[in-house]
Amino acid sequence: MSIDHLLGKVHNCDCLEFMRQLPDKCVDLVLTDPPYGIERFKSKDGGNSNKIKSFGDRDTAWNKDKPSMNYFDEIFRISKKQIIFGMNNFTLPQSEYFIVWDKGQKMPSFAECELAWTNIKVPAKIISERFEMDKQHPAQKPINLWWKIISNYASDLPIVFDPFMGSGTTAVACERLGRKWFGCELEPKYVEIANKRIEAERAQLK
């Protein structure tokens, strides 16, 4: 089964059902930042912790639940290599390889770094990259962070898939690097934002 007709697009759908239609090992790399699930951060009195507020109180519907193991089973089935952010939030296979993202922020109520699980055999690295000021998604990662990861970890992995595309950072980074990509996003408003960012990147590259 060819996946050529799926490339270069953000598919507005539940990624689990989408991945179930894909053949085994059809993707070279899954690079993704799944929702971590904010319900577990709620205080017992019903209030929100600083952790929830850091995601943005006005936009939390996308992050109420973290993916079940079924999602990760499909990710591992369809892809050869994986880089999955939020490794401390999920039960993933044992691996001695990981990436540390140093956010460059020292605020007491915010995490100074994030961890990414990977099965790519590169010794653990610390990548420093600050947040971008024009975030369009509460958990949007910096394009330069994704650019560095793809450049340093995936030089021989031409097709990239992101099942939790959000505002499209994975797609924009792949466009910038000339990589083939595709992804899924469930929320229509983020699909629209992602498509606008991708169109702007393609226009700039031309």
C-alpha positions as CSV (number, residue, x, y, z in Angstrom):
1,M,0.0,0.0,0.0
2,S,1.4,3.4,-1.0
3,I,1.1,6.3,1.3
4,D,2.2,8.9,-1.3
5,H,-1.4,10.4,-1.4
6,L,-1.2,11.1,2.4
7,L,2.0,13.1,2.3
8,G,2.2,16.8,2.8
9,K,-1.1,17.0,4.6
10,V,-2.6,17.5,8.0
11,H,-5.4,15.1,8.3
12,N,-8.3,16.2,10.5
13,C,-9.1,13.0,12.3
14,D,-8.5,10.8,15.3
15,C,-4.9,9.5,14.7
16,L,-5.7,6.1,16.2
17,E,-8.2,5.2,13.5
18,F,-5.9,6.8,10.9
19,M,-2.9,4.8,11.9
20,R,-4.9,1.6,11.9
21,Q,-5.3,2.0,8.1
22,L,-1.5,2.3,7.5
23,P,0.8,-0.6,6.7
24,D,3.5,-1.8,9.0
25,K,6.7,0.3,9.0
26,C,5.6,2.7,6.3
27,V,6.9,5.7,8.3
28,D,10.6,6.2,8.9
29,L,10.2,8.5,11.9
30,V,7.4,9.4,14.3
31,L,8.2,12.7,15.9
32,T,5.5,13.8,18.2
33,D,4.5,15.6,21.4
34,P,1.3,13.8,22.7
35,P,-1.2,15.4,25.1
36,Y,-0.1,14.6,28.7
37,G,-3.6,14.8,30.3
38,I,-4.3,17.6,32.7
39,E,-7.0,16.0,34.8
40,R,-4.4,14.4,37.1
41,F,-3.0,17.9,37.9
42,K,-6.2,19.1,39.3
43,S,-6.2,19.8,43.1
44,K,-8.5,17.8,45.3
45,D,-10.7,20.9,46.0
46,G,-11.4,21.2,42.3
47,G,-9.0,24.1,41.6
48,N,-6.3,24.1,39.1
49,S,-2.6,23.8,39.9
50,N,0.1,25.9,38.3
51,K,0.8,23.0,36.0
52,I,-2.7,23.3,34.4
53,K,-2.4,27.1,34.2
54,S,0.8,26.8,32.3
55,F,-1.1,25.0,29.6
56,G,-3.6,27.9,29.3
57,D,-6.8,27.9,31.2
58,R,-8.9,29.0,28.2
59,D,-7.9,26.1,26.0
60,T,-7.6,22.7,27.7
61,A,-10.1,20.5,25.8
62,W,-7.3,19.1,23.7
63,N,-5.4,18.0,26.8
64,K,-7.9,16.4,29.1
65,D,-6.8,12.8,28.5
66,K,-3.5,11.3,27.6
67,P,-3.4,8.7,24.9
68,S,-4.0,5.1,25.8
69,M,-1.4,2.4,25.1
70,N,-3.4,1.6,21.9
71,Y,-2.0,4.8,20.3
72,F,1.6,3.9,21.2
73,D,1.1,0.3,19.9
74,E,0.1,1.7,16.5
75,I,2.9,4.3,16.5
76,F,5.5,1.4,17.1
77,R,3.8,-0.7,14.4
78,I,3.7,1.8,11.6
79,S,7.2,3.4,12.2
80,K,10.8,2.3,12.2
81,K,12.1,5.0,14.6
82,Q,10.3,7.2,17.2
83,I,11.0,10.4,19.2
84,I,8.2,10.9,21.7
85,F,8.1,13.9,24.0
86,G,6.7,13.7,27.6
87,M,8.3,10.3,28.2
88,N,7.8,10.7,32.0
89,N,4.0,10.8,31.4
90,F,3.7,7.5,29.5
91,T,4.6,3.9,29.9
92,L,7.0,3.3,27.0
93,P,9.4,0.4,26.2
94,Q,12.7,0.5,28.0
95,S,15.4,2.5,26.2
96,E,18.7,3.9,27.2
97,Y,18.4,6.8,24.7
98,F,16.6,10.1,25.3
99,I,16.7,13.8,24.6
100,V,16.6,16.6,27.1
101,W,15.1,19.9,26.0
102,D,16.5,22.7,28.1
103,K,13.8,25.5,27.8
104,G,16.1,28.2,29.2
105,Q,13.6,29.3,31.7
106,K,14.1,29.5,35.5
107,M,10.6,30.3,36.8
108,P,9.9,28.4,40.0
109,S,6.4,27.1,38.9
110,F,7.5,25.9,35.4
111,A,9.6,23.0,34.4
112,E,13.1,23.9,33.2
113,C,13.3,21.0,30.8
114,E,11.3,18.2,29.1
115,L,12.3,14.6,28.2
116,A,11.8,12.8,25.0
117,W,12.0,9.0,24.6
118,T,13.7,7.6,21.5
119,N,14.9,4.3,20.1
120,I,17.4,6.1,17.9
121,K,20.9,5.0,19.1
122,V,22.4,8.3,19.8
123,P,23.9,9.1,23.3
124,A,21.6,11.3,25.4
125,K,21.8,14.9,24.4
126,I,20.7,18.2,25.9
127,I,19.3,20.6,23.3
128,S,18.8,24.2,24.4
129,E,16.1,26.3,22.7
130,R,13.8,28.9,24.1
131,F,10.1,29.2,23.6
132,E,8.9,31.3,20.7
133,M,6.9,34.3,21.5
134,D,4.2,33.8,18.9
135,K,2.8,30.5,20.2
136,Q,-0.5,29.5,18.6
137,H,-1.0,26.3,20.6
138,P,-0.5,26.0,24.4
139,A,2.1,23.2,24.0
140,Q,3.7,24.5,20.8
141,K,7.4,23.5,20.5
142,P,9.9,25.9,18.9
143,I,10.6,25.2,15.2
144,N,14.3,25.4,15.8
145,L,14.0,22.6,18.4
146,W,12.3,20.4,15.9
147,W,14.8,21.5,13.2
148,K,17.7,20.5,15.4
149,I,16.2,17.1,16.3
150,I,15.4,16.2,12.8
151,S,18.8,17.3,11.5
152,N,20.8,15.5,14.2
153,Y,18.7,12.4,14.7
154,A,16.9,11.7,11.4
155,S,19.4,12.5,8.6
156,D,18.6,9.1,7.1
157,L,14.9,9.0,7.9
158,P,13.1,10.7,5.0
159,I,9.4,10.3,5.9
160,V,8.2,11.9,9.2
161,F,4.8,11.4,10.7
162,D,3.3,13.3,13.6
163,P,0.0,11.8,15.0
164,F,-0.5,14.9,17.3
165,M,0.3,17.7,14.9
166,G,-1.2,20.6,16.9
167,S,-0.3,23.9,15.3
168,G,1.9,22.2,12.7
169,T,5.5,22.7,14.0
170,T,6.6,19.2,12.8
171,A,5.3,20.0,9.3
172,V,6.9,23.4,9.2
173,A,10.3,22.0,10.3
174,C,10.1,19.2,7.7
175,E,9.2,21.8,5.0
176,R,12.2,23.8,5.9
177,L,14.5,20.7,5.8
178,G,13.0,19.3,2.6
179,R,11.6,16.2,4.3
180,K,8.4,14.3,3.4
181,W,5.8,14.5,6.1
182,F,2.2,14.0,7.1
183,G,0.2,14.1,10.3
184,C,-3.1,14.1,12.2
185,E,-4.8,16.7,14.3
186,L,-8.3,16.3,15.9
187,E,-9.1,19.9,16.6
188,P,-10.3,21.7,13.4
189,K,-9.0,25.1,14.7
190,Y,-5.5,23.8,15.0
191,V,-5.7,22.2,11.6
192,E,-6.5,25.6,10.2
193,I,-3.6,27.2,12.1
194,A,-1.2,24.5,11.0
195,N,-2.3,24.8,7.3
196,K,-1.7,28.6,7.4
197,R,1.8,28.1,8.9
198,I,2.6,25.5,6.3
199,E,1.4,27.7,3.5
200,A,3.5,30.6,4.8
201,E,6.6,28.4,5.0
202,R,6.1,27.1,1.5
203,A,5.6,30.6,0.1
204,Q,8.8,31.8,1.9
205,L,10.8,28.8,0.5
206,K,9.7,29.7,-3.0
